[in-house]
Amino acid sequence: MTALHDSDAWELPVSEARDKLAEVVAAAESGKVVHLTRHGHRVAAVVPQAMAETADRQVRELSRRFASDHPALLDKLAE
């Protein structure tokens, strides 16, 4: 795997990740973010479970807050 500037993040092509799936998962389990690339562009990331859960929780909270603050806009979008 190729280390990025941040020692807690890694980057590698999807084709290489297929062959190193156990290594990618182990890196995420140890707290690293593994960015997967295709043709040199990031297309996905494998992240530690706690990070994914935190992101999900934050998105749900922001969605609830937006819905609460803008009910008329949501009604209009639903039409």
WOPEBEL-V90439 format. One record per residue. N is the residue number from 1. SS is DSSP state (~ for helix, > for strand, _ for the rest). Layout:
BEGIN
N/SS  N/SS
END
This chain:
BEGIN
1/_  2/>  3/>  4/_  5/_  6/_  7/_  8/_  9/>  10/>  11/>  12/>  13/>  14/~  15/~  16/~  17/~  18/~  19/~  20/_  21/~  22/~  23/~  24/~  25/~  26/~  27/~  28/~  29/~  30/_  31/_  32/_  33/>  34/>  35/>  36/>  37/>  38/>  39/_  40/_  41/>  42/>  43/>  44/>  45/>  46/>  47/_  48/_  49/~  50/~  51/~  52/~  53/~  54/~  55/~  56/~  57/~  58/~  59/~  60/~  61/~  62/~  63/~  64/~  65/~  66/~  67/~  68/~  69/~  70/_  71/~  72/~  73/~  74/~  75/~  76/~  77/~  78/~  79/_
END
